[in-house]
Each structure stands twice: as C-alpha cells, then as structure tokens.
Amino acid sequence: DLNKSPVFGRVRGWIGLPGGFVAELGWTPPLTINGAKPRDILAAAIGRRVVDAYGYTVSLRAFGQHGAVTGDITCPAELAGAQDFVRNPYGCEAPSSDTLQVNYYGLETTFAHTGGAWTWHATGGVVRMENEVQVDALRYGFRDRTRLVSNDNLPYLAAGLGYDLSQRWHVGA
C-alpha cells in the first residue's frame, strides 16, 4: 500500500549565494499518516541562471533527496489477520514494518519567457532514482525479509504557463 496519504508536506527554504547561485533546502517532518512515517528525508538543490536577456532566461539546476519512509506498506494494518483470501491474498498476519528508501538526484535545465503579462517555461532533465524496499512482514507464519531494489535514470519534460492579473497577483499552471 504505497498510497498512504493524499498529501506530502515539506518545509523548504531558498537562499541567494554569491555568483548568482540559489541554494534550496528541504526537510520532511516525521509525521505519521495512515501508518507511514518519513524518516530523515532531506532534499537539496543548487541552481543558477546562465542566460537572462530580452525577456528570456535559461537556468541550470542540480538536485537530490535522501531519506526513507517506514510503515505497514506490505501488510497494511487493516488487512493483518484477515482470514478472507480475497481481502488478504498475501497472508498478512500482522502489520508490516517496512522501510522504503526514497533517494534520487538529477540535473535539469529550464528555458523561460518572463517578459510581459504572459509567462511560460519548459523544463527538461534526468533524475537518477535509487529506491529500495526492505520488507519486514509476517506472512503465512514466516517472516518475509525480501529486499527489493530499483535503480534507473528517468528523463522528464515539464511545461508551465502564467499570467499577471495585477502587480501583486499572478496565476499559473
């Protein structure tokens, strides 16, 4: 059950550095939601505009995250001990105590038009995912200690559009 929460909160801050660099730091508070708890999830990034002319910008950014989530992922508490094979096909006898590593790092570049009331941007990058799950579940009378690893490079594209409603208000999607 990886869908433990409909929201994911993070405290974030930015600071300007010499040479036009911007550093970002993020931390996820260890709040338990539906049986899952973030553990030491820290994120960091550093970026810089490399072009800023005629209403257009190009920015580069390196980013990463390290940490884990613990909880009853393999055997959710609401299924533990259920004798109905349809509801509990994995034979969960107790809530599991799994650990999911959520580590990644990557590089991205953003091209943006910022002149005028309308703004837009396009971003492309690649992220290296290094995720791991350490299962700790009691299933059918045996302790399941399976370790699952998934490492991959994932390219991505993103785009956005915005409009200045007034000097103080801007909408974007």
N, C-alpha and C positions, 0 to 999 in steps of 0.2 A: 504494500500500500504506500506508494510514493506521493499520493495526493493528500497529504496530511493537513494542509492549510490553503485556503484560497488567497492568502496574502503572505508576503515575505517582506519583513521590515529590515532596514539597515540605516544606521547612523552614518552620515557622510559629511566630509568637510573638504574644502579646497584651500590651497594657499599658493599665492604667486611667488615664484622664485626668480632669482636673477637670470638674465638672458632670455626673458620671455617664457620661461617654463612654468607650468602649472602642475602641482602635485595634488593628488587625491588620495584620501584615506577613508576606508570604510570598515565598520565593525557591526556584526550582527549580535544583538543581545541574546543571552542564553535563556529565552522564554520557551517553556514547554507548551506546545499547541497540539492537541489531539494525539498525545503520546510521543511526539518527536521534539527533540531539543537540539538547537545549534550548539556546537562546541568549538570555541576559539576560531570562528570564521572571520578572517581579516582579509581585506582587499586593498590594493594599492595600484596607483597608475601615475604615469608622468607623461605629459604631452606638451606640445608647442606648435604654434602657428609657424609655418615655414614660408607662406605667401600671404600677403594681405594688401591687395591693390585693386582699385577700380570696383569696389563692392564685392570682390570675390576673395575667398580665403581657402587655403589648403592647410590642414592640420595633421600632425602625426601623433600617435599615442601608443604607449606600451602599458599593458595592464596585467594583473594577476590576482588570484584569490587562493587562499589556503585555509582549510578547516574541515570540519566534519559535522554530521548530524547523527545523533543517536536516537534510537527508539524502536518501537514494535512494528517494523516495516515488513518483515517476512511473515510474521504471525500477529496480526492486529489483535488487541485485547478483546474486541467484540466477537472474534471467531474462536478464541482459545477455549478448548474443551468442548466445543460444539460437536455433537455426535452425528450430525447430518452431513453426509459426504458431499452433497450439492453445495452447501454453505462452506464447508471446511474440507476441500479435497486434498489438502496437504497434511492433514492430521495434526494440526497445531494443538498442543496440549496446554500451552501456557503462552502468555505474551512474549514475543522475542525481544532480545536486547541487541539489536544490530547496530553497526557503525557504517555510515556511508561517507567516504571521503569525497569532497567536492572541490577538487583542485583544478585550476586552469590558469593559463597565461596566454597572451597573444599580442598581436600588433594590428593597428588599423590606421586608415587614412580617411579623412573627411574633406570633401570639396563642397563649399557652400557659397551661396549668393546672399549677401546681407544688406545690400543697398536698396532702399525703397521700403514701402509698406509691406510688400510681399517678400518673404524669405524662403529659401529651400536649401536642403542639403542632401548629399548622397555619401554613404559610408561603405567602405569595403574593408574586409580584414580576414584574418585567420586566427583561430583560437586552438590551442593545444589542450585537449581535455585529458586529464589523468585521474579518472574516477575509479573507486574501489569500494566494494561492499564486503564487510566481514559479517557473515550471518552467525547468529547465536540463538538458535531456536530448538525447542523440544518438540520433535515431530515423530509420531508413531513410536514413542518410547525411546528414541535415540536423540542424542544431542547433535544437531546439524551445525557444523562449523565451516561450511563452504565459504570459500573466498572467491569473489568474482571481480575481475579486473577488465576495464575498458579504457583503452588509450587510443586517441585518434586526433588528427588535425581536421578541423572543420572550417571551411571558408564560409563567409556570410556577406550579405548585402543588406543595407537598410537605407530608407529614404524618409524625408520629412518635409513638411510644408507649414509655413506660418504666416500670420497676418497681424499687423499692428492695428488694433482697434482705436487706440489713442496713445498719448505719450506714456501712459502708465500701464496699459493693458495690451497683452499680446496673446493670441491663441495659436495653438499649433497641433499638428497631428503627424 
